[in-house]
Amino acid sequence: MSVRIFAPGVVKLFGEHAVVYGKPAISATIDKGVYIECKVGGDLVVETLGPPAVLRYRPGEGRAEAVGVEKFLSYVEIALRIAEERWGRLAARFSIRSDLPPSVGAATSAAVSVGLLKAYSHCAGAEAGAEELAKLGHRVELEVQGIASPMDTATVSLGGVLKIWANPFRVERLNVDLPPFYVVVLPRFGTTGEIVRDVKSLLERRRSAASVIDAIGRVVDEAEGCLARGDWGVRRRAHGDRQLATRRLGRRRRQSGEPPREVEAVYLRR
């Protein structure tokens, strides 16, 4: 038995950090993401085609090591453990291939987590629903990162353009037809988990920073109206307000004298 799964990447349009603190967020899936194939039989094996790591070779020792793969394997290991707890032990080979590099803010970790869970459930004869996959995928993210919103895993699982509240968890599907747009990948200054922890630390140190969270929530509500009207000019200004607010939360910016980041990749979302 063989099962092939596609788990889409995600763009966070508005509310990316405030969603952790009770504000709504708007996100959308794109047509690039993670492909997972499950073949039942043999030992439990996971292989990646184009691994999310840098291969370092030491000629004097005749030894190669994958650098940067540890975090990726954490998502894989925890997703498989949760899948086994939910649907029973499974002997299968999983192949993972991604259109997107890891740690670029496109929910690749959520896509890997949800994709593995979905492929596992199908191979185990269960075929889990989207809402269950969203909740189980969020469990994976929480165990790896320590703190995580359900936005990425919910969007990967449900698809489309969504407005999401984390606490209490609620999802509203928006009737929005997004035009084609480009996703530009830049080098990051930190992982998603590190950025989330930095924001949490700032809010604990400075109570005044809570006003920024409130401002992001208001931007999300305004942006929803822009999306519904197809008012892309106002939407761009709202996105600029969102970027200003997140910078005030302490998101690291380029320092004086530091060279600008070069574009690593550009993807067209149709």
N, C-alpha and C positions, 0 to 999 in steps of 0.2 A: 504493500500500500504506500502511495506517495501523495503528499499534500503540498500545494504551493500557496503561499500567503504573501500579500503585499500590505505593508503597514505604512501609511503616508507620513511624510514629514509635516511639520506644523510651523506656521508663522504666527507670532503673537502680535496682533495688531494694536491692542490697547490693554493696559492694566496688568502688565506682566508681573510686577512685584507686589502691587497692592492686593492682588487676588489672594495672597497668602494671609492677609489681614482683614478678610471679610468684604472687600470691595469686589465688584464684578470685573470680568475681563472679557475681551473679544478675541477669538482666535480662529484660524482657518487652516484646513489641510491644503497641501500642494500635491502636484503630480510627480514629485520625486520622493523617494523614501527608502524603505528597507524591504528586501525580498528574502523570504525564509522558505526553505523546502525541508520537509520532514519525510524520511523514508523509514518505515517500520522494519525492525529486524536487526539482529546483531547486538553489539554493545552500544550503550549510550555515548554518542560522540557528537561534539559540536565543532564545525569547521567554518572558517571565514574565507570568503573569496575577495581578496583585497583587504587584508586585516587592518583594523583601525589602530595601527601602531607604526613606529619606525623600527626597521630591522637593523640592529647593530651587530657587526661581525668583527671578531677579534682574530686576525690571521695567525698571530703567534700561538694562540690557544686552540685554534680550529673550532671556535665556539661562536654561535649566533644567539642573540637574545632579542626578544620583542619588547621595545620600550614604549610605555604608554598604554599597554593593553590591559593592565591590572584593573582599572575602573570598568572597562567594557566587560571583562570576565565576571566582575561582581554582579552586574545586571543579569548576565546569562545564568550564573550559578543560582542566584536567588529566585529568578523567574522559574527555573526548572524545579527548584525545591518546592515552591508554592504550587506549581502545576502538579507535581507528584502528590502533594497533600490533598489536592482537590480532586484529581481524576485517577490517582493510582499510578503505580510504577509503569514505566514505558521504556522498552528497549528500542532505540531509534537513532538515526543519524540526522542531525540538523545542519543545514548549510545556510549561512547568512551572507548576504551581499547588500551593500548600501550604495545608493547614488550620491550620498552626501558624506562629507568627512565628519568625524565625531566632534562634539564640543563646539558647535558653531551656532547654537541657539535655535536649531530647527527640530528639536524634540527627537533626535536620533536615539537617545537612550530609551525614551518612552516607546518609540517605534519598535526597537529591539525587544523590549519587555512585553509589550502587547502582542507583537507578532509571534514571539516564541510561545506565549500562553495560548494564543489562538491555534497555532499549528499543532501544539501538543494536545489540545482538547480535541481537535479534529482527528488526529491519529489515534487518540484513545477512545474515539467513538462518541464524544460528548457534545461537540460543537457549541461551545459557550456563547451566550448572547453578548451584545456590545456593552451593555451596562455592567455585566459581571466582569468582563474583560477590563473595563475602565477601573473598576474598584480593585481588582487583583493587580493590575499594572501599577496603580497608585501605591499599593503595598510594597511592591518592588522598589519604587523610587524612594519611598520613606525609609526603607531599610538601608539603602545604599547612601542616600544623601543626609538622612537625619531629619530634614525638614523639606517638604515639597508640596506644591499645590497640586490639585487633581486636574489642572487645566490641560496639560500635555497629554496625559493618558486618556482623558475623556475625549479630547479632540481626535486623537489617533483612532480611538475605538468607534466613535460615532460618525466622524467625517462631516464635511461641510463647514459652514460659518456658524459659530456658536457663541452665545453669551453664557458665561459660567460664573457661578458663585461657589466658593469653597466651603463655607461654614454658615448655615447648613448647606450641604452640597445640592446644587440645583443647576440644570442645564436648559437653556432655551435656544431652539434652533432659529436662526435669523433668515428671513426670506430675502437674501441678498445675492445678486449676481455680480461677483467681483470681475472687473476687467482683467485681461492679462497683465502681469507685472513681473518685474525682475527681482530675484532674491540674490543679494550681493553678499558674499562670504568674506569677512575680514578676520585677521588673526585676533584671538581673544586674549584678554588680560587675566582671565580666570575661568574655572569651570562653573557650571550652573550652581552646584552646591556651594562653592566658595562665595559666589556673588550673593546668594540667598542668605548665607550666614553673615556676610558683611552688612547687609541691610538690617538683619535682625539685631546685630550688635549696635548699629547706629541708633535704632529706635529705642534700645534699652538705655543707651547713654544720653540721648537727647530727646526729651519728651516733645519738644517743638517739632521734631521731624514727622510726628503723626499728622500734622497739617498737610504735609506733602502727600501722604497716603490718601487723605480726604480729597485733595485736589485731583489726584489721578482718577479717583472714583467719579468725580464730576466730568472729567474729560471723557471717560468711557461712555457715560450717558449721553453726552453731546455727540460723540462720534457715532453712536448707534443711530441717531436721527439722521446724521449725514449719510451713512451707509444706506439707510432705507430710502432716502431721496435721490441717491446716486449723485450726491453733491461732492465730487471728488476734490474740488478746490478747498472747500471748508474742511474736508477730511484731512487734507495735507496739513492745514494749519493746526488742526486738533492733534495730529501726530507730532507736530513740532512742539506743542505744549506738553505732550506726554514725554518727549525726549528731554525737555528742560526739567520736568519734575523728577525724572529718574536720575538725572545728573545731580540734582540737589539731595538725592538720597545717598550720595557718595559713590556712585558708579565711577570707576577710575577713568580719567581722561588722559590724553596725551600730555606729557609734561613739557615745559619749555626746553627747547633744544633736542627733544626726542624726535627721531624721524617719523614721518607719518606712516601708518600701516598700509601695506600694499594689498590690493584686492587679490584674494586667493582663487576665487571662482565666482561665476555669475550663472544663475539658473533662471530660465523663463518659466513662470507659472501660467499655464494656459487655462 
